[in-house]
Amino acid sequence: MEKGGAEVTFSREGQMQLSSLLLFAHSGGFAAVVYTDTLQTIVMLLGSIVLMVFAFKEVGGYQELQENYLHAIPSIVSEGNWTAKPECYTPRPDSFHIFRDPISGDLPWPGIVFGLSIISLYSWCTNQVIVQRCLAGKSVAHVKAACILCGYLKLLPMFSVVMPGMISRILFPDKVACVVPSECLKHCGTRTGCSHIAYPVLVEELIPIGLRGLMVSSLWASLMSSLTSIFNSASTVFTLDIYTWIRPVATEKELMVTGRFFIILLLAVSIAWVPVGLTSQSGQLFEYMQAVTIYLAPPIAAVFLLAIFCKRVNEQGAFWGLASGLLIGVSRMVAEFVYGPQSCEKSSRCPALVCGVHFLYFDIILFALSLLIILGVSLATDPIPDKHLHRLCWSLRNSQEERVDLDVEMQGKRVFKPRAQPDVLKQGQSCLWKAWHLFCGLELKPGPRLAPQQPTPERTEQGDKLETPLVRKLVKASGLLLMALLFLGHIYYF
């Protein structure tokens, strides 16, 4: 009864939290998402650093972490006639190494070097959440600097998230490292393990009451930041890539309303999914979320890579390579969902031919297959004329010729209504109607108007300059420093 009541309570809290996202994700649009993400990033950084300090202080420092982690074993490893295998509850001896055995390692080094590089190519170059923010940059210098700043921030989770999780296992091995299904069910409500509660347990046990609010705020901030970014980006993709294809004559006002209501649809689906997620094995939810990216990213990364560096690739090759790769990836993902992952309690019934290959090796194989299919189909069909590729691929990046868009005919069908001027706004609208326009992002704001016969001011040479020599040198130096830190870190944790 207590567990069921807790699930109902958390379900209601989750639904209320998702509902609160509607206020600024729907009415504020991309600008509201960017500003709130910036604020929430600061909150998340402060919260994670505070918890990291308390965790290292409690365990006795980094040296104590290295010595004690390998001995963080739960006290209960058997139940009745069943006894867990030692590898199920004993920390791996290579826990503090990045490059692990290519056969027996849980994260083999070839998969780390090549498999994760493929996933990173997808995440950083084709993920709409990242791309949309880069396109919104003020200048090329701002975009480069922001990406490098993200690289520096990516160094922090190793010390502010991963290592506190390892400390949580040292301090609370019976909870975090439980292996007996009944014990895990008692501590976290799942039978497959409780490693996913390592961070919340630290917050509950180590952080003083006065600072717990900051930590809870940082956790909620991470959730809200991710959801608002995904909702806004998904709405953009649907509105500009799908809806305009279905209805080419859509006006700007129609596209704006469509995007806002698509966000409402996503929120409704998310709210309805909260109780479904709670009734499933929540210990595997994170694995399921990662599987979606791991098994679907390689074909997208292959299409992007070849589109940049091989001008012979055409639409037919991209379509069949993407479709075939996604079909193979979905087949592996569905098989793992149906048969379930490997656990200490029972072995997976998934055929070795399908699930026997390590997921990082599967990434590499799927990426290679997608490349071959894209190239094969492209070479067997007509190429795209160079007039459509100027400054879009590597070999024509410096071309000065005018580029003709492939979808120019589709764009020609688009009919945009001219922007209304302040003097044509309706004065008799009610407050309710004006609030509805504001909520949908349709509030027409008076803008500056040029005097009659006054020419539009042209860009100056200084305004066209995106990077100054000083800024360019600073960005390059920051990037080189980041690469040096990554290189030294990989050597230290080799």
CORGI-V700847 format. One line per field, one symbol per residue. ss: DSSP state (H for helix, E for strand, - for the rest). A space follows every 10 residues. Layout:
BEGIN
ss->???
END
This chain:
BEGIN
ss->-HHHHHHHHH HHHHHHHHHH HHHHHHH-HH HHHHHHHHHH HHHHHHHHHH HHHHHHHHH- -HHHHHHHH- -------EE- -EE--HHHH- ---------E -------EHH HHHHHHHHHH HHHHH--HHH HHHHH----H HHHHHHHHHH HHHH--HHHH HHHHHHHHHH H-HHHH---- HHHHHHHH-- ----HHHHHH HHHHHH--HH HHHHHHHHHH HHHHHHHHHH HHHHHHHHHH HHHHHH---- -HHHHHHHHH HHHHHHHHHH HHHHHHHHH- -HHHHHHHHH HHHHHHHHHH HHHHHHHHH- ----HHHHHH HHHHHHHHHH HHHHHHHHH- ---------- -HHHH---HH HHHHHHHHHH HHHHHHHHHH -----HHH-- ---HHH---- -------HHH HH-------- -HHH------ HHHHHHHHH- ---------- ---------- HHHH----HH HHHHHHHHHH HHHHHHHHHH HH--
END
